[in-house]
Amino acid sequence: MTNSLKSLLLMSALAALSGCAAGFNGQNEALTIQEEHPISVDSQTVTMTISAGKIAGGATALDKARLRAFASSYMQNGHGALTVTAPSDAQGAADAVRAELDSVGVPVEAIALADYRGNGASASDVILSYTRYVATPSACGVWEGMRERDYRNMRTPNFGCATQNNLAAMIGDPHDLIAPADMTDPDAATRILKVTKFRKGEVTSTETDSEIETQVSK
């Protein structure tokens, strides 16, 4: 084998090795899935309007059902106070709404009262509002840079995008993506019951129902 042929083969091998090694640790590969397909969490104000005259004269069954549904939505997704804004000359209606909200489970300390002055028919409305958070994922379907063959075996631009979109759709409270939820208070009654049973020498674990049959598929 001549020296020129050896040199040519050596240069070809070096070129192949340099081509395979290029691009494995590029700028795009340094991004995590969360950074490449981020989920944005934004605050949103939820409002409901109800006539102050209806509340002052006695809320109808439909009005009470709307208040219950709004209160349930606040208890599940709301952050901060539930604000009840009423006309300055209709504070009695605001008090009635607060009492109705309290009766369906909204703590009184979580309800904030406010007033406003206005003209026209809208000035006789009581406005309920609270803040919730909404998760918005990035759009999938980015096919730029896709090739039929990619010997580097790099991840595609869409890798992880579907998982991020599913997470944004399934999460109960998007605010948890910003900061973890506060821990609830421990159940003191359950603790006392377990300690009492332990002192008496009784079984503290949950009893198993012998009538329940468990089937395991093969």
PyMOL CGO cylinders between C-alpha atoms (Angstrom):
from pymol import cmd
from pymol.cgo import CYLINDER

trace = [
    CYLINDER, 0.00, 0.00, 0.00, 1.44, 3.31, -1.03, 0.3, 1, 1, 1, 1, 1, 1,
    CYLINDER, 1.44, 3.31, -1.03, 2.00, 6.18, 1.36, 0.3, 1, 1, 1, 1, 1, 1,
    CYLINDER, 2.00, 6.18, 1.36, -0.50, 8.35, -0.50, 0.3, 1, 1, 1, 1, 1, 1,
    CYLINDER, -0.50, 8.35, -0.50, -3.22, 5.71, -0.15, 0.3, 1, 1, 1, 1, 1, 1,
    CYLINDER, -3.22, 5.71, -0.15, -2.44, 5.31, 3.55, 0.3, 1, 1, 1, 1, 1, 1,
    CYLINDER, -2.44, 5.31, 3.55, -2.67, 9.05, 4.02, 0.3, 1, 1, 1, 1, 1, 1,
    CYLINDER, -2.67, 9.05, 4.02, -5.98, 9.16, 2.19, 0.3, 1, 1, 1, 1, 1, 1,
    CYLINDER, -5.98, 9.16, 2.19, -7.46, 6.38, 4.33, 0.3, 1, 1, 1, 1, 1, 1,
    CYLINDER, -7.46, 6.38, 4.33, -6.19, 8.04, 7.51, 0.3, 1, 1, 1, 1, 1, 1,
    CYLINDER, -6.19, 8.04, 7.51, -7.68, 11.38, 6.54, 0.3, 1, 1, 1, 1, 1, 1,
    CYLINDER, -7.68, 11.38, 6.54, -11.01, 9.68, 5.70, 0.3, 1, 1, 1, 1, 1, 1,
    CYLINDER, -11.01, 9.68, 5.70, -11.08, 7.94, 9.09, 0.3, 1, 1, 1, 1, 1, 1,
    CYLINDER, -11.08, 7.94, 9.09, -10.31, 11.16, 10.94, 0.3, 1, 1, 1, 1, 1, 1,
    CYLINDER, -10.31, 11.16, 10.94, -13.04, 12.98, 9.01, 0.3, 1, 1, 1, 1, 1, 1,
    CYLINDER, -13.04, 12.98, 9.01, -15.55, 10.26, 9.84, 0.3, 1, 1, 1, 1, 1, 1,
    CYLINDER, -15.55, 10.26, 9.84, -14.64, 10.36, 13.54, 0.3, 1, 1, 1, 1, 1, 1,
    CYLINDER, -14.64, 10.36, 13.54, -14.87, 14.12, 13.68, 0.3, 1, 1, 1, 1, 1, 1,
    CYLINDER, -14.87, 14.12, 13.68, -18.25, 14.01, 11.95, 0.3, 1, 1, 1, 1, 1, 1,
    CYLINDER, -18.25, 14.01, 11.95, -19.62, 11.49, 14.44, 0.3, 1, 1, 1, 1, 1, 1,
    CYLINDER, -19.62, 11.49, 14.44, -18.35, 13.46, 17.40, 0.3, 1, 1, 1, 1, 1, 1,
    CYLINDER, -18.35, 13.46, 17.40, -19.75, 16.79, 16.27, 0.3, 1, 1, 1, 1, 1, 1,
    CYLINDER, -19.75, 16.79, 16.27, -22.94, 18.15, 17.81, 0.3, 1, 1, 1, 1, 1, 1,
    CYLINDER, -22.94, 18.15, 17.81, -23.44, 15.68, 20.65, 0.3, 1, 1, 1, 1, 1, 1,
    CYLINDER, -23.44, 15.68, 20.65, -23.28, 18.37, 23.32, 0.3, 1, 1, 1, 1, 1, 1,
    CYLINDER, -23.28, 18.37, 23.32, -24.71, 21.37, 21.56, 0.3, 1, 1, 1, 1, 1, 1,
    CYLINDER, -24.71, 21.37, 21.56, -26.71, 24.24, 22.98, 0.3, 1, 1, 1, 1, 1, 1,
    CYLINDER, -26.71, 24.24, 22.98, -30.09, 22.59, 22.36, 0.3, 1, 1, 1, 1, 1, 1,
    CYLINDER, -30.09, 22.59, 22.36, -29.04, 19.36, 24.07, 0.3, 1, 1, 1, 1, 1, 1,
    CYLINDER, -29.04, 19.36, 24.07, -28.11, 21.32, 27.20, 0.3, 1, 1, 1, 1, 1, 1,
    CYLINDER, -28.11, 21.32, 27.20, -31.78, 22.25, 27.76, 0.3, 1, 1, 1, 1, 1, 1,
    CYLINDER, -31.78, 22.25, 27.76, -33.98, 20.09, 29.96, 0.3, 1, 1, 1, 1, 1, 1,
    CYLINDER, -33.98, 20.09, 29.96, -37.43, 18.97, 28.81, 0.3, 1, 1, 1, 1, 1, 1,
    CYLINDER, -37.43, 18.97, 28.81, -39.00, 21.54, 31.15, 0.3, 1, 1, 1, 1, 1, 1,
    CYLINDER, -39.00, 21.54, 31.15, -36.91, 24.31, 29.61, 0.3, 1, 1, 1, 1, 1, 1,
    CYLINDER, -36.91, 24.31, 29.61, -37.45, 23.20, 26.03, 0.3, 1, 1, 1, 1, 1, 1,
    CYLINDER, -37.45, 23.20, 26.03, -41.23, 22.76, 26.45, 0.3, 1, 1, 1, 1, 1, 1,
    CYLINDER, -41.23, 22.76, 26.45, -42.14, 25.09, 29.34, 0.3, 1, 1, 1, 1, 1, 1,
    CYLINDER, -42.14, 25.09, 29.34, -45.52, 25.34, 31.04, 0.3, 1, 1, 1, 1, 1, 1,
    CYLINDER, -45.52, 25.34, 31.04, -46.50, 28.93, 31.75, 0.3, 1, 1, 1, 1, 1, 1,
    CYLINDER, -46.50, 28.93, 31.75, -48.67, 29.57, 34.82, 0.3, 1, 1, 1, 1, 1, 1,
    CYLINDER, -48.67, 29.57, 34.82, -50.72, 32.77, 34.76, 0.3, 1, 1, 1, 1, 1, 1,
    CYLINDER, -50.72, 32.77, 34.76, -53.24, 34.26, 37.18, 0.3, 1, 1, 1, 1, 1, 1,
    CYLINDER, -53.24, 34.26, 37.18, -56.82, 34.74, 36.07, 0.3, 1, 1, 1, 1, 1, 1,
    CYLINDER, -56.82, 34.74, 36.07, -59.70, 36.63, 37.69, 0.3, 1, 1, 1, 1, 1, 1,
    CYLINDER, -59.70, 36.63, 37.69, -62.99, 34.74, 37.91, 0.3, 1, 1, 1, 1, 1, 1,
    CYLINDER, -62.99, 34.74, 37.91, -66.11, 36.88, 38.38, 0.3, 1, 1, 1, 1, 1, 1,
    CYLINDER, -66.11, 36.88, 38.38, -69.83, 36.41, 38.89, 0.3, 1, 1, 1, 1, 1, 1,
    CYLINDER, -69.83, 36.41, 38.89, -72.49, 39.14, 38.87, 0.3, 1, 1, 1, 1, 1, 1,
    CYLINDER, -72.49, 39.14, 38.87, -75.75, 39.01, 40.75, 0.3, 1, 1, 1, 1, 1, 1,
    CYLINDER, -75.75, 39.01, 40.75, -78.46, 41.63, 41.21, 0.3, 1, 1, 1, 1, 1, 1,
    CYLINDER, -78.46, 41.63, 41.21, -78.32, 43.43, 44.55, 0.3, 1, 1, 1, 1, 1, 1,
    CYLINDER, -78.32, 43.43, 44.55, -82.10, 43.82, 44.49, 0.3, 1, 1, 1, 1, 1, 1,
    CYLINDER, -82.10, 43.82, 44.49, -82.62, 40.06, 44.26, 0.3, 1, 1, 1, 1, 1, 1,
    CYLINDER, -82.62, 40.06, 44.26, -80.28, 39.42, 47.17, 0.3, 1, 1, 1, 1, 1, 1,
    CYLINDER, -80.28, 39.42, 47.17, -81.82, 42.12, 49.36, 0.3, 1, 1, 1, 1, 1, 1,
    CYLINDER, -81.82, 42.12, 49.36, -85.33, 40.83, 48.63, 0.3, 1, 1, 1, 1, 1, 1,
    CYLINDER, -85.33, 40.83, 48.63, -84.39, 37.23, 49.26, 0.3, 1, 1, 1, 1, 1, 1,
    CYLINDER, -84.39, 37.23, 49.26, -82.22, 35.12, 46.98, 0.3, 1, 1, 1, 1, 1, 1,
    CYLINDER, -82.22, 35.12, 46.98, -84.05, 32.77, 44.64, 0.3, 1, 1, 1, 1, 1, 1,
    CYLINDER, -84.05, 32.77, 44.64, -83.25, 29.08, 44.36, 0.3, 1, 1, 1, 1, 1, 1,
    CYLINDER, -83.25, 29.08, 44.36, -81.38, 29.79, 41.12, 0.3, 1, 1, 1, 1, 1, 1,
    CYLINDER, -81.38, 29.79, 41.12, -79.32, 32.56, 42.74, 0.3, 1, 1, 1, 1, 1, 1,
    CYLINDER, -79.32, 32.56, 42.74, -78.44, 30.29, 45.66, 0.3, 1, 1, 1, 1, 1, 1,
    CYLINDER, -78.44, 30.29, 45.66, -77.41, 27.52, 43.25, 0.3, 1, 1, 1, 1, 1, 1,
    CYLINDER, -77.41, 27.52, 43.25, -75.13, 29.94, 41.38, 0.3, 1, 1, 1, 1, 1, 1,
    CYLINDER, -75.13, 29.94, 41.38, -73.58, 31.10, 44.65, 0.3, 1, 1, 1, 1, 1, 1,
    CYLINDER, -73.58, 31.10, 44.65, -72.98, 27.50, 45.74, 0.3, 1, 1, 1, 1, 1, 1,
    CYLINDER, -72.98, 27.50, 45.74, -71.34, 26.65, 42.43, 0.3, 1, 1, 1, 1, 1, 1,
    CYLINDER, -71.34, 26.65, 42.43, -69.16, 29.78, 42.60, 0.3, 1, 1, 1, 1, 1, 1,
    CYLINDER, -69.16, 29.78, 42.60, -68.20, 29.04, 46.22, 0.3, 1, 1, 1, 1, 1, 1,
    CYLINDER, -68.20, 29.04, 46.22, -67.32, 25.44, 45.33, 0.3, 1, 1, 1, 1, 1, 1,
    CYLINDER, -67.32, 25.44, 45.33, -65.12, 26.65, 42.47, 0.3, 1, 1, 1, 1, 1, 1,
    CYLINDER, -65.12, 26.65, 42.47, -63.37, 29.10, 44.80, 0.3, 1, 1, 1, 1, 1, 1,
    CYLINDER, -63.37, 29.10, 44.80, -62.76, 26.48, 47.48, 0.3, 1, 1, 1, 1, 1, 1,
    CYLINDER, -62.76, 26.48, 47.48, -61.21, 24.18, 44.88, 0.3, 1, 1, 1, 1, 1, 1,
    CYLINDER, -61.21, 24.18, 44.88, -59.19, 26.58, 42.73, 0.3, 1, 1, 1, 1, 1, 1,
    CYLINDER, -59.19, 26.58, 42.73, -59.18, 29.98, 44.42, 0.3, 1, 1, 1, 1, 1, 1,
    CYLINDER, -59.18, 29.98, 44.42, -56.18, 31.77, 45.90, 0.3, 1, 1, 1, 1, 1, 1,
    CYLINDER, -56.18, 31.77, 45.90, -56.37, 34.76, 48.16, 0.3, 1, 1, 1, 1, 1, 1,
    CYLINDER, -56.37, 34.76, 48.16, -59.64, 36.34, 49.23, 0.3, 1, 1, 1, 1, 1, 1,
    CYLINDER, -59.64, 36.34, 49.23, -63.05, 36.01, 47.65, 0.3, 1, 1, 1, 1, 1, 1,
    CYLINDER, -63.05, 36.01, 47.65, -64.05, 39.65, 47.12, 0.3, 1, 1, 1, 1, 1, 1,
    CYLINDER, -64.05, 39.65, 47.12, -67.67, 40.77, 47.26, 0.3, 1, 1, 1, 1, 1, 1,
    CYLINDER, -67.67, 40.77, 47.26, -68.02, 44.21, 45.67, 0.3, 1, 1, 1, 1, 1, 1,
    CYLINDER, -68.02, 44.21, 45.67, -71.41, 45.93, 46.07, 0.3, 1, 1, 1, 1, 1, 1,
    CYLINDER, -71.41, 45.93, 46.07, -72.81, 49.42, 45.40, 0.3, 1, 1, 1, 1, 1, 1,
    CYLINDER, -72.81, 49.42, 45.40, -72.00, 51.84, 48.19, 0.3, 1, 1, 1, 1, 1, 1,
    CYLINDER, -72.00, 51.84, 48.19, -75.71, 52.18, 49.01, 0.3, 1, 1, 1, 1, 1, 1,
    CYLINDER, -75.71, 52.18, 49.01, -76.39, 48.41, 49.01, 0.3, 1, 1, 1, 1, 1, 1,
    CYLINDER, -76.39, 48.41, 49.01, -74.13, 47.05, 51.72, 0.3, 1, 1, 1, 1, 1, 1,
    CYLINDER, -74.13, 47.05, 51.72, -77.03, 45.02, 53.05, 0.3, 1, 1, 1, 1, 1, 1,
    CYLINDER, -77.03, 45.02, 53.05, -76.90, 42.95, 49.86, 0.3, 1, 1, 1, 1, 1, 1,
    CYLINDER, -76.90, 42.95, 49.86, -73.16, 42.41, 50.35, 0.3, 1, 1, 1, 1, 1, 1,
    CYLINDER, -73.16, 42.41, 50.35, -73.77, 41.18, 53.90, 0.3, 1, 1, 1, 1, 1, 1,
    CYLINDER, -73.77, 41.18, 53.90, -76.45, 38.81, 52.62, 0.3, 1, 1, 1, 1, 1, 1,
    CYLINDER, -76.45, 38.81, 52.62, -74.07, 37.40, 50.01, 0.3, 1, 1, 1, 1, 1, 1,
    CYLINDER, -74.07, 37.40, 50.01, -71.36, 36.94, 52.63, 0.3, 1, 1, 1, 1, 1, 1,
    CYLINDER, -71.36, 36.94, 52.63, -73.79, 35.11, 54.90, 0.3, 1, 1, 1, 1, 1, 1,
    CYLINDER, -73.79, 35.11, 54.90, -74.86, 32.85, 52.03, 0.3, 1, 1, 1, 1, 1, 1,
    CYLINDER, -74.86, 32.85, 52.03, -71.23, 32.09, 51.14, 0.3, 1, 1, 1, 1, 1, 1,
    CYLINDER, -71.23, 32.09, 51.14, -70.48, 31.31, 54.78, 0.3, 1, 1, 1, 1, 1, 1,
    CYLINDER, -70.48, 31.31, 54.78, -73.42, 28.90, 54.90, 0.3, 1, 1, 1, 1, 1, 1,
    CYLINDER, -73.42, 28.90, 54.90, -72.00, 26.88, 52.00, 0.3, 1, 1, 1, 1, 1, 1,
    CYLINDER, -72.00, 26.88, 52.00, -68.52, 26.52, 53.51, 0.3, 1, 1, 1, 1, 1, 1,
    CYLINDER, -68.52, 26.52, 53.51, -66.51, 29.63, 52.60, 0.3, 1, 1, 1, 1, 1, 1,
    CYLINDER, -66.51, 29.63, 52.60, -64.78, 30.89, 55.77, 0.3, 1, 1, 1, 1, 1, 1,
    CYLINDER, -64.78, 30.89, 55.77, -65.78, 34.40, 56.79, 0.3, 1, 1, 1, 1, 1, 1,
    CYLINDER, -65.78, 34.40, 56.79, -62.14, 35.43, 57.10, 0.3, 1, 1, 1, 1, 1, 1,
    CYLINDER, -62.14, 35.43, 57.10, -61.62, 34.51, 53.43, 0.3, 1, 1, 1, 1, 1, 1,
    CYLINDER, -61.62, 34.51, 53.43, -64.35, 36.94, 52.25, 0.3, 1, 1, 1, 1, 1, 1,
    CYLINDER, -64.35, 36.94, 52.25, -63.39, 40.55, 51.58, 0.3, 1, 1, 1, 1, 1, 1,
    CYLINDER, -63.39, 40.55, 51.58, -65.99, 43.31, 51.18, 0.3, 1, 1, 1, 1, 1, 1,
    CYLINDER, -65.99, 43.31, 51.18, -65.59, 46.29, 48.86, 0.3, 1, 1, 1, 1, 1, 1,
    CYLINDER, -65.59, 46.29, 48.86, -67.88, 48.96, 47.41, 0.3, 1, 1, 1, 1, 1, 1,
    CYLINDER, -67.88, 48.96, 47.41, -68.12, 51.07, 44.29, 0.3, 1, 1, 1, 1, 1, 1,
    CYLINDER, -68.12, 51.07, 44.29, -70.04, 53.98, 42.86, 0.3, 1, 1, 1, 1, 1, 1,
    CYLINDER, -70.04, 53.98, 42.86, -71.50, 53.94, 39.39, 0.3, 1, 1, 1, 1, 1, 1,
    CYLINDER, -71.50, 53.94, 39.39, -74.34, 54.94, 37.14, 0.3, 1, 1, 1, 1, 1, 1,
    CYLINDER, -74.34, 54.94, 37.14, -76.88, 52.95, 35.17, 0.3, 1, 1, 1, 1, 1, 1,
    CYLINDER, -76.88, 52.95, 35.17, -78.23, 49.45, 35.63, 0.3, 1, 1, 1, 1, 1, 1,
    CYLINDER, -78.23, 49.45, 35.63, -74.78, 47.94, 36.27, 0.3, 1, 1, 1, 1, 1, 1,
    CYLINDER, -74.78, 47.94, 36.27, -74.51, 50.06, 39.44, 0.3, 1, 1, 1, 1, 1, 1,
    CYLINDER, -74.51, 50.06, 39.44, -77.06, 47.77, 41.14, 0.3, 1, 1, 1, 1, 1, 1,
    CYLINDER, -77.06, 47.77, 41.14, -75.00, 44.59, 40.75, 0.3, 1, 1, 1, 1, 1, 1,
    CYLINDER, -75.00, 44.59, 40.75, -73.00, 42.69, 43.34, 0.3, 1, 1, 1, 1, 1, 1,
    CYLINDER, -73.00, 42.69, 43.34, -69.76, 41.40, 41.83, 0.3, 1, 1, 1, 1, 1, 1,
    CYLINDER, -69.76, 41.40, 41.83, -67.99, 38.36, 43.25, 0.3, 1, 1, 1, 1, 1, 1,
    CYLINDER, -67.99, 38.36, 43.25, -64.40, 37.71, 42.22, 0.3, 1, 1, 1, 1, 1, 1,
    CYLINDER, -64.40, 37.71, 42.22, -61.37, 35.64, 43.09, 0.3, 1, 1, 1, 1, 1, 1,
    CYLINDER, -61.37, 35.64, 43.09, -58.01, 34.72, 41.58, 0.3, 1, 1, 1, 1, 1, 1,
    CYLINDER, -58.01, 34.72, 41.58, -57.11, 31.34, 40.17, 0.3, 1, 1, 1, 1, 1, 1,
    CYLINDER, -57.11, 31.34, 40.17, -54.13, 30.05, 38.19, 0.3, 1, 1, 1, 1, 1, 1,
    CYLINDER, -54.13, 30.05, 38.19, -54.15, 28.54, 34.70, 0.3, 1, 1, 1, 1, 1, 1,
    CYLINDER, -54.15, 28.54, 34.70, -51.44, 26.33, 33.19, 0.3, 1, 1, 1, 1, 1, 1,
    CYLINDER, -51.44, 26.33, 33.19, -50.70, 26.85, 29.49, 0.3, 1, 1, 1, 1, 1, 1,
    CYLINDER, -50.70, 26.85, 29.49, -48.31, 24.39, 27.79, 0.3, 1, 1, 1, 1, 1, 1,
    CYLINDER, -48.31, 24.39, 27.79, -46.15, 25.08, 24.76, 0.3, 1, 1, 1, 1, 1, 1,
    CYLINDER, -46.15, 25.08, 24.76, -47.42, 23.96, 21.38, 0.3, 1, 1, 1, 1, 1, 1,
    CYLINDER, -47.42, 23.96, 21.38, -46.23, 20.65, 19.94, 0.3, 1, 1, 1, 1, 1, 1,
    CYLINDER, -46.23, 20.65, 19.94, -45.70, 19.83, 16.29, 0.3, 1, 1, 1, 1, 1, 1,
    CYLINDER, -45.70, 19.83, 16.29, -42.30, 21.40, 15.65, 0.3, 1, 1, 1, 1, 1, 1,
    CYLINDER, -42.30, 21.40, 15.65, -40.77, 19.34, 12.87, 0.3, 1, 1, 1, 1, 1, 1,
    CYLINDER, -40.77, 19.34, 12.87, -37.86, 21.59, 11.88, 0.3, 1, 1, 1, 1, 1, 1,
    CYLINDER, -37.86, 21.59, 11.88, -34.56, 19.76, 11.73, 0.3, 1, 1, 1, 1, 1, 1,
    CYLINDER, -34.56, 19.76, 11.73, -36.20, 16.34, 11.39, 0.3, 1, 1, 1, 1, 1, 1,
    CYLINDER, -36.20, 16.34, 11.39, -34.44, 13.99, 8.99, 0.3, 1, 1, 1, 1, 1, 1,
    CYLINDER, -34.44, 13.99, 8.99, -35.15, 10.50, 7.81, 0.3, 1, 1, 1, 1, 1, 1,
    CYLINDER, -35.15, 10.50, 7.81, -31.84, 9.31, 9.19, 0.3, 1, 1, 1, 1, 1, 1,
    CYLINDER, -31.84, 9.31, 9.19, -29.94, 10.72, 12.12, 0.3, 1, 1, 1, 1, 1, 1,
    CYLINDER, -29.94, 10.72, 12.12, -26.98, 8.61, 13.10, 0.3, 1, 1, 1, 1, 1, 1,
    CYLINDER, -26.98, 8.61, 13.10, -26.25, 10.78, 16.15, 0.3, 1, 1, 1, 1, 1, 1,
    CYLINDER, -26.25, 10.78, 16.15, -29.41, 9.42, 17.81, 0.3, 1, 1, 1, 1, 1, 1,
    CYLINDER, -29.41, 9.42, 17.81, -30.29, 12.83, 19.26, 0.3, 1, 1, 1, 1, 1, 1,
    CYLINDER, -30.29, 12.83, 19.26, -33.72, 13.58, 20.72, 0.3, 1, 1, 1, 1, 1, 1,
    CYLINDER, -33.72, 13.58, 20.72, -36.26, 15.17, 18.41, 0.3, 1, 1, 1, 1, 1, 1,
    CYLINDER, -36.26, 15.17, 18.41, -37.62, 18.73, 18.88, 0.3, 1, 1, 1, 1, 1, 1,
    CYLINDER, -37.62, 18.73, 18.88, -40.96, 17.28, 20.04, 0.3, 1, 1, 1, 1, 1, 1,
    CYLINDER, -40.96, 17.28, 20.04, -39.45, 14.94, 22.63, 0.3, 1, 1, 1, 1, 1, 1,
    CYLINDER, -39.45, 14.94, 22.63, -41.23, 15.43, 25.96, 0.3, 1, 1, 1, 1, 1, 1,
    CYLINDER, -41.23, 15.43, 25.96, -43.75, 17.93, 24.59, 0.3, 1, 1, 1, 1, 1, 1,
    CYLINDER, -43.75, 17.93, 24.59, -46.76, 15.58, 24.91, 0.3, 1, 1, 1, 1, 1, 1,
    CYLINDER, -46.76, 15.58, 24.91, -45.82, 14.76, 28.51, 0.3, 1, 1, 1, 1, 1, 1,
    CYLINDER, -45.82, 14.76, 28.51, -45.64, 18.44, 29.40, 0.3, 1, 1, 1, 1, 1, 1,
    CYLINDER, -45.64, 18.44, 29.40, -49.02, 19.09, 27.74, 0.3, 1, 1, 1, 1, 1, 1,
    CYLINDER, -49.02, 19.09, 27.74, -50.61, 16.19, 29.64, 0.3, 1, 1, 1, 1, 1, 1,
    CYLINDER, -50.61, 16.19, 29.64, -49.17, 17.48, 32.91, 0.3, 1, 1, 1, 1, 1, 1,
    CYLINDER, -49.17, 17.48, 32.91, -50.61, 20.95, 32.28, 0.3, 1, 1, 1, 1, 1, 1,
    CYLINDER, -50.61, 20.95, 32.28, -54.04, 19.43, 31.52, 0.3, 1, 1, 1, 1, 1, 1,
    CYLINDER, -54.04, 19.43, 31.52, -54.13, 17.05, 34.50, 0.3, 1, 1, 1, 1, 1, 1,
    CYLINDER, -54.13, 17.05, 34.50, -52.71, 19.12, 37.36, 0.3, 1, 1, 1, 1, 1, 1,
    CYLINDER, -52.71, 19.12, 37.36, -55.39, 20.01, 39.89, 0.3, 1, 1, 1, 1, 1, 1,
    CYLINDER, -55.39, 20.01, 39.89, -53.99, 23.38, 40.94, 0.3, 1, 1, 1, 1, 1, 1,
    CYLINDER, -53.99, 23.38, 40.94, -51.51, 24.99, 38.53, 0.3, 1, 1, 1, 1, 1, 1,
    CYLINDER, -51.51, 24.99, 38.53, -50.22, 27.13, 41.39, 0.3, 1, 1, 1, 1, 1, 1,
    CYLINDER, -50.22, 27.13, 41.39, -48.43, 24.00, 42.64, 0.3, 1, 1, 1, 1, 1, 1,
    CYLINDER, -48.43, 24.00, 42.64, -46.02, 24.44, 39.72, 0.3, 1, 1, 1, 1, 1, 1,
    CYLINDER, -46.02, 24.44, 39.72, -44.98, 27.78, 41.25, 0.3, 1, 1, 1, 1, 1, 1,
    CYLINDER, -44.98, 27.78, 41.25, -44.86, 26.81, 44.91, 0.3, 1, 1, 1, 1, 1, 1,
    CYLINDER, -44.86, 26.81, 44.91, -45.93, 23.69, 46.85, 0.3, 1, 1, 1, 1, 1, 1,
    CYLINDER, -45.93, 23.69, 46.85, -49.30, 23.74, 48.58, 0.3, 1, 1, 1, 1, 1, 1,
    CYLINDER, -49.30, 23.74, 48.58, -49.45, 24.27, 52.33, 0.3, 1, 1, 1, 1, 1, 1,
    CYLINDER, -49.45, 24.27, 52.33, -49.83, 21.18, 54.46, 0.3, 1, 1, 1, 1, 1, 1,
    CYLINDER, -49.83, 21.18, 54.46, -53.22, 20.66, 56.05, 0.3, 1, 1, 1, 1, 1, 1,
    CYLINDER, -53.22, 20.66, 56.05, -53.63, 20.41, 59.80, 0.3, 1, 1, 1, 1, 1, 1,
    CYLINDER, -53.63, 20.41, 59.80, -53.20, 16.91, 61.26, 0.3, 1, 1, 1, 1, 1, 1,
    CYLINDER, -53.20, 16.91, 61.26, -56.27, 14.98, 62.34, 0.3, 1, 1, 1, 1, 1, 1,
    CYLINDER, -56.27, 14.98, 62.34, -55.99, 15.20, 66.13, 0.3, 1, 1, 1, 1, 1, 1,
    CYLINDER, -55.99, 15.20, 66.13, -59.01, 12.94, 66.70, 0.3, 1, 1, 1, 1, 1, 1,
    CYLINDER, -59.01, 12.94, 66.70, -57.42, 10.10, 64.72, 0.3, 1, 1, 1, 1, 1, 1,
    CYLINDER, -57.42, 10.10, 64.72, -54.14, 10.48, 66.62, 0.3, 1, 1, 1, 1, 1, 1,
    CYLINDER, -54.14, 10.48, 66.62, -55.89, 10.32, 69.99, 0.3, 1, 1, 1, 1, 1, 1,
    CYLINDER, -55.89, 10.32, 69.99, -57.89, 7.26, 68.88, 0.3, 1, 1, 1, 1, 1, 1,
    CYLINDER, -57.89, 7.26, 68.88, -54.74, 5.38, 67.80, 0.3, 1, 1, 1, 1, 1, 1,
    CYLINDER, -54.74, 5.38, 67.80, -52.86, 6.26, 71.01, 0.3, 1, 1, 1, 1, 1, 1,
    CYLINDER, -52.86, 6.26, 71.01, -55.84, 5.15, 73.14, 0.3, 1, 1, 1, 1, 1, 1,
    CYLINDER, -55.84, 5.15, 73.14, -56.02, 1.80, 71.31, 0.3, 1, 1, 1, 1, 1, 1,
    CYLINDER, -56.02, 1.80, 71.31, -52.26, 1.32, 71.67, 0.3, 1, 1, 1, 1, 1, 1,
    CYLINDER, -52.26, 1.32, 71.67, -52.43, 1.90, 75.44, 0.3, 1, 1, 1, 1, 1, 1,
    CYLINDER, -52.43, 1.90, 75.44, -55.26, -0.64, 75.72, 0.3, 1, 1, 1, 1, 1, 1,
    CYLINDER, -55.26, -0.64, 75.72, -53.32, -3.18, 73.68, 0.3, 1, 1, 1, 1, 1, 1,
    CYLINDER, -53.32, -3.18, 73.68, -55.84, -3.11, 70.85, 0.3, 1, 1, 1, 1, 1, 1,
    CYLINDER, -55.84, -3.11, 70.85, -55.08, -3.35, 67.14, 0.3, 1, 1, 1, 1, 1, 1,
    CYLINDER, -55.08, -3.35, 67.14, -54.32, 0.08, 65.72, 0.3, 1, 1, 1, 1, 1, 1,
    CYLINDER, -54.32, 0.08, 65.72, -54.20, -0.89, 62.05, 0.3, 1, 1, 1, 1, 1, 1,
    CYLINDER, -54.20, -0.89, 62.05, -57.21, -0.90, 59.76, 0.3, 1, 1, 1, 1, 1, 1,
    CYLINDER, -57.21, -0.90, 59.76, -59.15, -4.13, 59.86, 0.3, 1, 1, 1, 1, 1, 1,
    CYLINDER, -59.15, -4.13, 59.86, -59.23, -6.16, 56.66, 0.3, 1, 1, 1, 1, 1, 1,
    CYLINDER, -59.23, -6.16, 56.66, -62.61, -7.23, 55.34, 0.3, 1, 1, 1, 1, 1, 1,
    CYLINDER, -62.61, -7.23, 55.34, -62.43, -11.02, 54.94, 0.3, 1, 1, 1, 1, 1, 1,
    CYLINDER, -62.43, -11.02, 54.94, -65.31, -10.95, 52.46, 0.3, 1, 1, 1, 1, 1, 1,
    CYLINDER, -65.31, -10.95, 52.46, -63.29, -8.96, 49.92, 0.3, 1, 1, 1, 1, 1, 1,
    CYLINDER, -63.29, -8.96, 49.92, -61.69, -11.21, 47.34, 0.3, 1, 1, 1, 1, 1, 1,
    CYLINDER, -61.69, -11.21, 47.34, -58.65, -10.06, 45.44, 0.3, 1, 1, 1, 1, 1, 1,
    CYLINDER, -58.65, -10.06, 45.44, -58.13, -11.45, 41.96, 0.3, 1, 1, 1, 1, 1, 1,
    CYLINDER, -58.13, -11.45, 41.96, -54.78, -11.17, 40.26, 0.3, 1, 1, 1, 1, 1, 1,
    CYLINDER, -54.78, -11.17, 40.26, -54.74, -11.58, 36.52, 0.3, 1, 1, 1, 1, 1, 1,
    CYLINDER, -54.74, -11.58, 36.52, -52.13, -13.96, 35.16, 0.3, 1, 1, 1, 1, 1, 1,
]
cmd.load_cgo(trace, "trace")
